[in-house]
Amino acid sequence: MSVKDILFRRLNVTNGVLKPVSGGDINDAYELLSSDAHFFIKSNDAPQSMQMFTVEAKGLMLMKEKAGINTPSVIDCFEENGFAFLVLDWISMSGNTGSSQLVFWEQLARLHQTSSSFFGLDHDNYIGTLPQPNQVSENWLDFYYENRIDFQMKLAVNSGLMDGTYHKKTERMFKHVEAGLPKEKPALVHGDLWSGNLLYDQSGQPVFIDPAVCYGSREMDLAMMKLFGGFGGFREFEVYEALFPIDKHWKERIAFYQLYYILVHVNLFGHSYVSRAQNIINYYGSRME
C-alpha cells in the first residue's frame, strides 16, 4: 500500500492531492489538500520514528494546553506498514511584521512563565534524532549537567568525536558554577528555538514547531535564539525583558547554555562543531579555576 493510500484511508480523504514538500533533513514531508482538509504530514521508516513523533506531538500539545502558545494542532499520530506518520494542521505562512514580533515575545514570555514543581519532564523526548533524557530533578544545575551536557559528552566521546579530557573538564567546571546562577522557578521551554522552528501564519501570528520541551531554565531558549541568529540583536530581546524581567547577567551565560546545542550538533553533524564546543569548555573552565 502506498503512502498516499495509507493516508487517504486513515484520514478519510476521498478526493485530494498529496505532494512532497520541504520539511527538514530528518523526515519525508507532505502537504495533503482536499475540499475539507489541509494537513502537513511527516513520515519516516526509521525504527525510532514512532516514538519521535509521539513525543513531538506531546510537546506541541503541552505548549498549547499549558501555556496557550500557538502550535499546529495535532490531527493524528500512527504507524502502518513500517512507516510512522505525524499529521498536523497545515500552516499557511506569511511574513512577520513589527506587531507579529511583539506577539512572539509575548508568547515566549507566557511560555516561560508556565512553571512546574520540578526540572525535567514526565517523559524523555528527542532533539533532532538524538534522545533527550528528562529525568526529574529539584536542582537545575544537576538536571542540566546530567540530562544535557554529560549525556551528549558521553555520546561524543564514545563515538570518537571528542577527547575524554574535555568530558573531565566539563565535570570539574560544573562543580564550581552554581553560585553564579540565579534562583528561578522551572520554566516551560521550547528546547530547540532557532528561527527555523518559528513560523508566522497568514494573520501574522507566530506558530512554534518542532519542540524539544522540558521544564528548565528559560535562558536555554534565549541562548539557542542567539546561536544561529534570526531573532535580531539584543535590542529586540529588551521587549522580552520588559515583559518578563530576567537576571541582568544572563548574557554572560549565553555560551554556557549554547554548549548543549553545540554538542548536539557535534553528535549530529560531526567534527566541524568540535572546536566551538572545546572553546566554550575552555573559556568557562578557565573562569572557574
Secondary structure, DSSP 4 states (H G I P E B T S, - for coil): --HHHHHHHHTT-SSEEEEE----SSSEEEEEEESS-EEEEEEE-STTHHHHHHHHHHHHHHHHHHH----PPEEEEEEETTEEEEEEE---B----HHHHHHHHHHHHHHHH-B-SSBB-SS-EEETTEEE----BS-HHHHIIIIIIHHHHHHHHHTTSS-HHHHHHHHHHHTS-GGGS-----EEE-S---GGGEEEBTTS-EEE-S---EEE-THHHHHHHHHS--S--HHHHHHHHHHS---TTGGGGHHHHHHHHHHHHHHHH-GGGHHHHHHHHHHHHHHH-
